[in-house]
Amino acid sequence: MTTPHTSTPQPVTPPAPKRMTGIGRVLVIVYAVLALGATGRSLVQIIERFDHAPLAFTLSAASALVYILATCALVFSASVAWYRVAWVAICFELVGVLAIGTLSLIRPDLFPEPTVWSFYGMGYVFIPLVLPFCGLWWLLTHRPAAVAAPEPVAAR
């Protein structure tokens, strides 16, 4: 004979909010498209004519790696570690866009071929200039719980 199973009610916890909805999802898609575009562009340039503009093509490859890293970091940014990686990648991207964009205006002779970031991403409709600002804004407004609520300091 079986005895009736009684269970104690378990507290209901609301599901964790999804991070990759709305603008976060759009941001990741734009980063992924730029990662694919920059990777393809740099591979073709390096394979076909690297000796023509080695600096420009190497910088295009570096930007591709940054976009790949930023895409992955944004996808997994609910983790504190990936959230920090996203900050580093996107800050590096911003500095890169501003530095290479300025350098390409001041010293165009260094860039016989354009890079993803030359002229502030003009060849990509200035998306490389705007995107890191959007990424940083998103990171500021979507902090993981462990970063958003630091542990209180014990009173002495």
N, C-alpha and C positions, 0 to 999 in steps of 0.2 A: 504494500500500500504506500502510496506516495503522500507526502505531506505538502500542503499548499506552500508555495514559495512566496515569502513576503520580502519585499525590498523596501529599503528606506529611500525616500525621494532624494535624488541628487540635485545639487544646486545647478540651475541653468546658467551657463555662461554665454553671453552673446558671442557670435562668431567674430573673429578678428576682422577688422576692416580691410578690404582689399586695397592694395597700394597701386596696382596697375589698372586703374580705371580712368576714364575721362582723359584729361590732359596728360596724365602720366603715361598712358598707353600711347597717345599720339607722340609724345616726346621720345619714347623708346623706339617707335617705328621710324621717326625721322633720324635718330641716331643710327639705327640699323641700316637704313637706306644710304646714309652718308658713309658708313663703314664699308658697305658693299661697293659703293661708287669709288671711294678713295682707294680701296684695295685693288679693284679692277684696273683703275687708271694707273696706279703706281706700278703694278705688275707689268702691264703692257709697256709703259714708258721705260722701265728698267730693262726688260727683255729686248725691246727693239732699238733703243737709242740712249742707253745710259751714259755713254761717253759725251753726248751732246750737252747734257745739263745734269751732272751728277748731284749737285747740291739740291736743285729743285726736285729731282725725282726721289732722292733720299728723304727729303722733307715731306713729300706726298706719302711715302711709305710710313713715315713716322706718324703722320696725321691719321692714316688708316688704322694703325695699331691703337692710337688713342681713342678713336671712335669705337673700335671693337671693345676695348676695355671699358669705356664709358657705358656702352650698351649693356654689357653683362653686369656691370656694377649697378646700373639703374634697375635692371630686372630683379636683382637679388638684394636691393637696398633695404629690405626689411631687417636684414642682419646688420648688426652694428659694424662689423668688419667691412662688409661690402659697401655700406653707407660711407665709410671713411675712404674707401677706394674710389667711390664715385666722386667725392669731394676733390681728391687729389687729381683724378683724371680730368675732371671738368675745369678745375683751376689751371691745370697744365694746358688744356685746350685753349682757354681764354688767353693766357699769356702767349701761347704759340700764335694764335690768330693775330693778336695785337702786334707782337714783335715781327713776325714774318710779313704781315700786312704793311707795317711801317717801313721795314727794310726793303720791301719790293717797290715802294714809292721813292725812297731815298736813293737806293742803289739798284736800279732795274737791270744793270749789267750783270748782277749776280744771278739773275733769273731769266736766262734766255728762253725758257719754257715756264709757263705758270705752274704753281703748285695749288693744292686745294686751298691753302690759306693765303696765297699771294693776293694783293690788293683787297685784303679783308674778305676773301671768299667771293669776289665779284663773279667769277666763273660759275659759282653755285648760287647765284642770286642773293649773295650776302647772308645766306643761311648759316655758314660757319661763324659769322660775326654775332648773330643774334642768338644762336642755339646755346652757347655756354651761359648766357645770362638767364635764359629760360630754365636751363638745367639747374643752375644754382638756386634760382627762385623755388623750383620744385623741391629741391633738397631741403631748403629752409622751412618750407611749409609741410613737408612730409617726413618728419624725423621719426626714426624707429623709437619704440617705447623706452628702451634702455637709454637712449640719448636724450629723449625729450624730458624724462623725469629722473634726474640724477638722484642717487641715494642721499638721504639726509645725513648730515654730519652729526655724529653722536655728541651730546653735550657732556662736558667734563665736570 
